[in-house]
Amino acid sequence: MTDGPPAPAPPANPNGRLPALDVVRGVAVLGIVIANIPGLGQPLVAAVWPGAFLSPPGPFAEWLWGAQLVLVDGKMRGLFTLLFGAGMVLFLRGAEAREAGSGPGLLARRLGWLALFGLLHWALLWRGDILLPYAVAGLLMLGFAGWSWRRQLALGLAGYTAGALVNFVALVPLATGVLRPPSGLDGGEAAMLVEARREAALIAGGDYAGSVRYALEEQLPTLPLDLAFGLFETAPLMLIGMGLIGAGLFDGRIGARRQVRAGVWLWLAGALASVPVAMWAIERGIGYWISFAAIMGWLPLTQLAGALGLAAMLAAWGARPGGALKNRLAEAGRCAFTNYIATSALALALFSGWGLGLYGKLSRIELYALVPLFWLAMLAWPRWWLARFRHGPLEWAWRSLTYWRVVPFRR
């Protein structure tokens, strides 16, 4: 299969960035807050299974869970992962432009440092970290970064479909009663609640040191298995993201009207196909296996369609000039790493017993009511900061560690 003549280099601003990519990244990092907030203010598993709430779930809880399933779950995470793959390609292009042959080594070092950041985030702030899985998947996908965009898309879509089939076979028969859970998993619901409440008692009680010790002693042994399971989704999505930037999704080569039209259809298809699954789960009480099957068994392909649709629409919108909201989103996207980590720190201050002590006390609708607070914080500070500094604080530290020198910071 031939790919035709090489595509022209994508246009960038004077700083070498793709403005549309920053806008999409800003939307993604804000959207992830909606998906994560149940697992930040309640036990982590509550982000998937509402039965893990320690407090009454509150009014309209089932329907709110269904709305999140249709509109958010898998889509924002998928969008963020696509962008990470695209960012790997941009980093390689920049490194190769400065010094031929330096790109892969620098990117491997960059991902190695990201793994350390992710592990610290997981141990010290929140167990729902995505940075460590991104680092591992990125290292595995590094060898494919030089492939043509058509081959990247083809392999990424094939790998994602294979992972979706694995999840379907593993989860849907358990949720529908076709199979009984294997020995050791048949009490999964009760065991998950016990573990969730053990950690919840430490967080709600303000025992930060005990919470970190619990993570390192009790949960660290399960981390490799969790990482391996997550690779079924994360690695293919990164590869698809690499292909999308090569295909011109983020730099206007596809054409805005065509891109928006495709994005709308993809997003609608993903959302509408999710509705019957949400109704099926709600009618059955959103039990333990049912919730996992709904999110990870039935819907991975619809989540991919939704993520691709959002990427196409937002990239076309982000490429257009002007707009205060767009500028704020682009600034939040340029500081996405810091914003992501700061979200976990802010949540710890709000929910932990040494903070406001709200952990395990808020209903689903009350947790959603806090989302605008996170958004305001994530949108407010980058404008002031980037007027004075070249990078977000953690972006600067990550960049300096990557190049093993102190890169310019102040403007």
C-alpha positions as CSV (number, residue, x, y, z in Angstrom):
1,M,0.0,0.0,0.0
2,T,1.4,3.4,-1.0
3,D,0.7,6.6,0.8
4,G,1.2,9.1,-2.0
5,P,3.5,12.1,-1.8
6,P,4.6,13.3,1.6
7,A,2.2,15.7,3.2
8,P,3.4,19.3,3.7
9,A,4.7,20.2,7.1
10,P,1.8,21.5,9.2
11,P,1.6,25.2,9.8
12,A,2.6,26.3,13.3
13,N,2.8,29.5,15.2
14,P,6.1,31.2,15.9
15,N,6.6,29.0,19.0
16,G,6.4,25.9,16.9
17,R,3.0,24.8,18.4
18,L,-0.2,23.8,16.7
19,P,-2.9,26.2,18.1
20,A,-5.7,23.7,17.4
21,L,-4.0,21.0,19.3
22,D,-3.7,23.2,22.3
23,V,-7.4,24.0,22.2
24,V,-8.4,20.4,21.9
25,R,-6.0,19.4,24.7
26,G,-7.6,22.2,26.9
27,V,-11.1,20.8,26.3
28,A,-9.9,17.3,27.0
29,V,-8.2,18.1,30.3
30,L,-11.3,19.9,31.5
31,G,-13.6,17.1,30.3
32,I,-11.7,14.5,32.2
33,V,-12.7,16.2,35.4
34,I,-16.4,15.2,34.8
35,A,-15.3,11.6,34.3
36,N,-13.0,11.6,37.3
37,I,-15.0,13.5,39.9
38,P,-17.0,10.5,41.2
39,G,-13.7,8.7,41.8
40,L,-12.1,11.7,43.4
41,G,-14.8,12.4,45.9
42,Q,-15.8,8.8,46.5
43,P,-13.8,5.6,46.3
44,L,-12.0,5.2,42.9
45,V,-14.2,2.3,41.8
46,A,-17.2,4.7,42.1
47,A,-16.1,6.3,38.8
48,V,-17.4,3.1,37.2
49,W,-19.7,1.4,39.7
50,P,-22.1,3.6,41.6
51,G,-22.7,1.0,44.2
52,A,-19.3,2.0,45.7
53,F,-20.7,5.4,46.9
54,L,-20.2,5.7,50.6
55,S,-23.1,8.1,50.9
56,P,-26.6,8.1,49.4
57,P,-26.2,8.6,45.6
58,G,-28.8,11.4,45.7
59,P,-31.5,12.4,43.3
60,F,-31.4,11.3,39.7
61,A,-28.3,9.3,40.4
62,E,-29.0,6.5,38.0
63,W,-29.9,8.9,35.1
64,L,-26.8,11.0,35.8
65,W,-24.7,7.9,35.6
66,G,-26.4,7.0,32.3
67,A,-25.8,10.6,31.0
68,Q,-22.1,10.3,31.9
69,L,-21.9,6.9,30.2
70,V,-23.4,8.3,27.0
71,L,-21.7,11.7,26.8
72,V,-18.4,11.4,28.7
73,D,-17.1,8.0,29.8
74,G,-14.3,6.8,27.5
75,K,-14.6,9.8,25.2
76,M,-12.6,12.4,27.1
77,R,-10.0,9.8,28.2
78,G,-9.9,8.6,24.6
79,L,-9.5,12.2,23.3
80,F,-6.7,12.9,25.7
81,T,-4.9,9.7,24.7
82,L,-5.2,10.5,21.0
83,L,-3.7,13.9,21.7
84,F,-0.8,12.2,23.6
85,G,0.0,10.1,20.5
86,A,-0.1,13.2,18.3
87,G,2.1,15.1,20.8
88,M,4.7,12.3,20.5
89,V,4.9,12.9,16.8
90,L,5.3,16.6,17.2
91,F,8.0,16.2,19.8
92,L,9.9,13.9,17.4
93,R,9.6,16.4,14.6
94,G,10.9,19.2,16.7
95,A,13.8,17.2,18.1
96,E,14.8,15.9,14.6
97,A,14.6,19.5,13.2
98,R,17.2,20.6,15.8
99,E,19.5,17.6,15.6
100,A,19.0,14.7,13.2
101,G,18.8,11.3,15.0
102,S,18.2,12.7,18.5
103,G,14.4,12.3,18.5
104,P,13.8,8.7,19.7
105,G,16.4,8.9,22.5
106,L,15.0,12.2,23.8
107,L,11.4,11.0,23.6
108,A,12.3,7.8,25.4
109,R,13.9,9.9,28.2
110,R,10.9,12.1,28.2
111,L,8.6,9.1,28.7
112,G,10.8,7.7,31.4
113,W,10.5,10.9,33.4
114,L,6.7,10.8,32.8
115,A,6.6,7.3,34.3
116,L,8.2,8.7,37.4
117,F,5.8,11.6,37.6
118,G,3.0,9.2,37.1
119,L,4.1,6.8,39.8
120,L,4.5,9.7,42.3
121,H,1.0,11.0,41.3
122,W,-0.4,7.5,41.8
123,A,1.2,7.1,45.2
124,L,0.9,10.6,46.6
125,L,-2.3,12.1,45.2
126,W,-4.7,9.8,43.4
127,R,-4.9,6.1,42.3
128,G,-6.6,6.9,39.1
129,D,-3.4,8.2,37.5
130,I,-3.1,8.0,33.7
131,L,0.5,9.3,33.3
132,L,2.2,6.0,34.2
133,P,0.1,4.0,31.7
134,Y,0.8,6.7,29.1
135,A,4.5,6.4,29.6
136,V,4.5,2.7,29.4
137,A,2.3,2.7,26.3
138,G,4.3,5.5,24.7
139,L,7.6,3.5,25.1
140,L,5.9,0.5,23.4
141,M,4.6,2.7,20.6
142,L,7.8,4.6,20.1
143,G,9.0,2.2,17.3
144,F,5.8,2.9,15.3
145,A,6.2,6.7,15.4
146,G,8.1,6.7,12.1
147,W,5.5,4.7,10.2
148,S,3.3,6.3,7.6
149,W,0.1,7.8,8.9
150,R,-2.1,5.3,7.0
151,R,-0.2,2.3,8.6
152,Q,-0.5,3.9,12.0
153,L,-4.2,4.4,11.7
154,A,-4.7,0.9,10.3
155,L,-2.7,-0.8,13.0
156,G,-4.2,1.4,15.8
157,L,-7.8,0.7,14.7
158,A,-7.0,-3.0,14.4
159,G,-5.4,-3.1,17.9
160,Y,-8.2,-1.1,19.4
161,T,-10.8,-3.4,17.9
162,A,-9.0,-6.5,19.2
163,G,-8.8,-4.9,22.7
164,A,-12.5,-4.2,22.6
165,L,-13.3,-7.8,21.7
166,V,-11.1,-9.0,24.6
167,N,-13.0,-6.7,27.0
168,F,-16.4,-7.8,25.6
169,V,-15.6,-11.5,26.0
170,A,-14.2,-11.0,29.5
171,L,-17.0,-8.8,30.9
172,V,-20.3,-9.1,29.0
173,P,-20.9,-12.9,29.7
174,L,-20.4,-12.2,33.4
175,A,-22.9,-9.3,33.4
176,T,-25.5,-11.2,31.4
177,G,-25.3,-14.4,33.5
178,V,-24.0,-16.5,30.6
179,L,-20.9,-17.2,32.7
180,R,-20.3,-17.3,36.5
181,P,-17.4,-15.3,37.8
182,P,-14.2,-17.4,38.2
183,S,-13.2,-18.5,41.6
184,G,-11.8,-15.6,43.5
185,L,-13.9,-13.1,41.4
186,D,-17.3,-14.3,42.4
187,G,-17.2,-12.1,45.5
188,G,-15.7,-9.2,43.6
189,E,-18.4,-6.7,44.6
190,A,-18.0,-7.4,48.3
191,A,-14.2,-7.5,48.1
192,M,-14.1,-4.2,46.2
193,L,-16.3,-2.5,48.8
194,V,-14.0,-3.8,51.6
195,E,-10.9,-2.4,49.9
196,A,-12.6,0.8,49.0
197,R,-13.8,1.4,52.6
198,R,-10.3,0.6,54.0
199,E,-8.7,3.4,52.0
200,A,-11.7,5.7,52.4
201,A,-11.3,5.5,56.2
202,L,-7.7,6.7,55.8
203,I,-8.5,9.6,53.4
204,A,-11.6,10.7,55.3
205,G,-9.7,10.5,58.6
206,G,-7.0,12.7,57.2
207,D,-4.3,10.0,57.6
208,Y,-2.3,11.1,54.5
209,A,0.8,9.1,55.5
210,G,-1.4,6.0,56.1
211,S,-3.1,6.4,52.7
212,V,0.3,6.5,50.9
213,R,1.5,3.5,52.9
214,Y,-1.6,1.6,52.0
215,A,-1.1,2.3,48.3
216,L,2.6,1.2,48.4
217,E,2.0,-1.9,50.6
218,E,-1.4,-3.1,49.4
219,Q,-2.0,-1.8,45.9
220,L,1.4,-1.6,44.4
221,P,1.6,-5.3,43.7
222,T,-1.5,-5.1,41.5
223,L,-0.2,-2.1,39.5
224,P,1.6,-4.1,36.8
225,L,-1.6,-6.1,36.0
226,D,-3.6,-2.9,35.9
227,L,-1.1,-1.4,33.5
228,A,-1.1,-4.5,31.2
229,F,-4.9,-4.5,31.1
230,G,-5.0,-0.8,30.2
231,L,-2.6,-1.2,27.3
232,F,-5.4,-2.9,25.3
233,E,-6.9,0.6,25.0
234,T,-4.1,3.1,25.6
235,A,-1.5,1.9,23.1
236,P,-3.8,1.6,20.1
237,L,-5.3,5.1,20.8
238,M,-1.9,6.6,20.9
239,L,-1.1,5.0,17.5
240,I,-4.4,6.4,16.1
241,G,-3.4,9.8,17.4
242,M,-0.1,9.6,15.6
243,G,-1.9,8.7,12.4
244,L,-4.4,11.6,12.8
245,I,-1.7,14.3,13.1
246,G,0.0,12.8,10.0
247,A,-3.4,12.8,8.2
248,G,-3.8,16.6,8.9
249,L,-6.6,16.5,11.4
250,F,-5.0,19.2,13.6
251,D,-3.6,21.6,11.0
252,G,-6.4,22.3,8.5
253,R,-5.2,20.0,5.6
254,I,-8.5,18.0,5.6
255,G,-10.8,21.1,5.3
256,A,-12.9,22.5,8.1
257,R,-16.3,21.8,6.6
258,R,-15.5,18.2,5.8
259,Q,-13.9,17.7,9.1
260,V,-16.8,19.1,11.1
261,R,-19.3,17.1,9.2
262,A,-17.4,13.9,9.8
263,G,-17.0,14.8,13.5
264,V,-20.7,15.5,14.0
265,W,-21.7,12.1,12.5
266,L,-19.0,10.2,14.5
267,W,-20.0,11.9,17.8
268,L,-23.7,11.3,17.2
269,A,-23.2,7.7,16.3
270,G,-21.1,7.1,19.4
271,A,-23.6,8.8,21.7
272,L,-26.8,7.3,20.2
273,A,-25.3,3.8,20.2
274,S,-24.5,4.2,23.9
275,V,-28.1,5.0,24.9
276,P,-29.5,1.4,24.7
277,V,-26.6,0.2,26.9
278,A,-27.2,2.9,29.4
279,M,-30.9,1.9,29.6
280,W,-30.0,-1.8,29.9
281,A,-27.7,-1.1,32.8
282,I,-30.2,1.2,34.6
283,E,-33.1,-1.3,34.2
284,R,-30.9,-3.9,35.9
285,G,-29.8,-1.7,38.8
286,I,-26.3,-0.9,37.5
287,G,-24.8,-3.8,39.4
288,Y,-21.1,-4.5,39.8
289,W,-20.5,-6.6,36.7
290,I,-23.2,-4.7,34.7
291,S,-21.4,-1.4,35.2
292,F,-18.1,-2.7,34.1
293,A,-19.6,-4.5,31.1
294,A,-21.5,-1.3,30.1
295,I,-18.4,0.9,30.1
296,M,-15.6,-1.4,29.1
297,G,-17.5,-4.4,27.5
298,W,-20.2,-3.0,25.3
299,L,-19.1,0.5,24.4
300,P,-15.4,0.8,23.5
301,L,-16.1,1.2,19.8
302,T,-18.8,3.8,20.4
303,Q,-16.4,5.6,22.8
304,L,-13.8,5.6,20.0
305,A,-16.3,7.1,17.6
306,G,-17.2,9.8,20.1
307,A,-13.5,10.6,20.8
308,L,-12.7,10.8,17.1
309,G,-15.8,13.0,16.5
310,L,-14.8,15.4,19.3
311,A,-11.2,15.6,18.0
312,A,-12.4,16.4,14.5
313,M,-14.9,19.1,15.6
314,L,-12.7,20.7,18.2
315,A,-9.7,20.7,15.9
316,A,-11.6,22.5,13.2
317,W,-12.9,25.0,15.7
318,G,-9.5,25.5,17.3
319,A,-7.9,26.3,14.0
320,R,-10.1,29.3,13.4
321,P,-8.6,32.6,14.7
322,G,-9.9,34.6,17.7
323,G,-12.2,34.1,20.6
324,A,-11.6,34.7,24.3
325,L,-12.9,31.2,25.3
326,K,-10.7,29.6,22.7
327,N,-7.6,31.4,23.9
328,R,-8.3,30.4,27.5
329,L,-8.8,26.8,26.5
330,A,-5.5,26.9,24.5
331,E,-3.7,28.2,27.5
332,A,-5.2,25.5,29.7
333,G,-4.0,23.0,27.1
334,R,-0.5,24.4,27.1
335,C,-0.5,23.8,30.9
336,A,-2.4,20.5,30.7
337,F,0.2,18.5,32.6
338,T,0.2,20.9,35.5
339,N,-3.6,21.2,35.4
340,Y,-4.0,17.5,35.5
341,I,-1.8,17.1,38.6
342,A,-3.2,20.2,40.2
343,T,-6.7,18.8,39.8
344,S,-5.7,15.8,42.0
345,A,-4.1,18.1,44.6
346,L,-7.2,20.4,44.7
347,A,-9.4,17.3,45.1
348,L,-7.3,16.1,48.0
349,A,-7.6,19.4,49.7
350,L,-11.4,19.4,49.2
351,F,-12.1,15.8,50.1
352,S,-9.4,14.6,52.5
353,G,-10.0,14.7,56.3
354,W,-7.0,17.1,56.6
355,G,-8.8,19.5,54.1
356,L,-12.5,20.2,54.0
357,G,-13.4,16.6,54.8
358,L,-15.9,16.0,52.0
359,Y,-14.7,12.6,51.0
360,G,-17.5,10.0,50.7
361,K,-20.1,12.6,51.8
362,L,-21.4,14.1,48.5
363,S,-24.0,12.7,46.2
364,R,-23.4,12.4,42.5
365,I,-25.2,15.6,41.6
366,E,-23.3,17.4,44.4
367,L,-20.0,16.2,43.0
368,Y,-20.9,17.4,39.5
369,A,-21.7,20.8,41.1
370,L,-18.1,21.1,42.0
371,V,-16.8,20.6,38.5
372,P,-17.2,24.3,37.5
373,L,-14.9,25.2,40.5
374,F,-12.2,23.0,39.0
375,W,-12.8,24.4,35.6
376,L,-12.5,28.0,36.8
377,A,-9.2,27.2,38.5
378,M,-7.9,25.4,35.4
379,L,-8.8,28.3,33.1
380,A,-7.8,31.2,35.3
381,W,-4.2,30.8,36.2
382,P,-2.6,29.8,32.9
383,R,-3.2,33.3,31.3
384,W,-1.4,35.1,34.1
385,W,1.3,32.5,34.2
386,L,2.1,32.2,30.5
387,A,2.3,36.0,30.2
388,R,5.4,35.8,32.4
389,F,6.8,32.3,31.8
390,R,7.3,30.2,28.7
391,H,5.9,26.9,30.1
392,G,3.7,25.7,32.8
393,P,5.6,24.8,36.0
394,L,5.5,21.0,35.6
395,E,5.9,21.4,31.8
396,W,9.1,23.3,32.4
397,A,10.4,20.7,34.9
398,W,9.6,17.9,32.5
399,R,11.2,19.6,29.6
400,S,14.3,20.4,31.6
401,L,14.6,16.8,32.8
402,T,14.2,15.6,29.2
403,Y,17.0,17.8,27.8
404,W,19.0,17.4,31.0
405,R,19.6,21.1,31.3
406,V,17.6,24.1,32.6
407,V,15.6,25.3,29.7
408,P,14.6,29.0,29.5
409,F,11.7,29.7,31.8
410,R,10.9,33.4,32.2
411,R,9.9,35.5,29.3
